[in-house]
Amino acid sequence: MKWTDINDIAIELVEAHADKDPLRVNFVDLRDWVMALPGFDDVPERCGEKILEAIQQAWIDEAD
């Protein structure tokens, strides 16, 4: 997975962090959790605030 695989990342986050409220996750933790996902293979420098916002929104949508 790469940073641009927003929906795949969101699905993985729902499974890996089912006990977390995506609305309450700060971007530092979110970035770390994404990089720790199995199969994630991208460099941290390619991640920015817009990508994290998109991941967070997809996570919220997926959790509903």
Rosetta blueprint (number, residue, H / E / L):
1 M L
2 K L
3 W L
4 T L
5 D L
6 I H
7 N H
8 D H
9 I H
10 A H
11 I H
12 E H
13 L H
14 V H
15 E H
16 A H
17 H L
18 A L
19 D L
20 K L
21 D L
22 P H
23 L H
24 R H
25 V L
26 N L
27 F H
28 V H
29 D H
30 L H
31 R H
32 D H
33 W H
34 V H
35 M H
36 A H
37 L L
38 P L
39 G L
40 F L
41 D L
42 D L
43 V L
44 P H
45 E H
46 R H
47 C L
48 G L
49 E H
50 K H
51 I H
52 L H
53 E H
54 A H
55 I H
56 Q H
57 Q H
58 A H
59 W H
60 I H
61 D H
62 E H
63 A H
64 D L
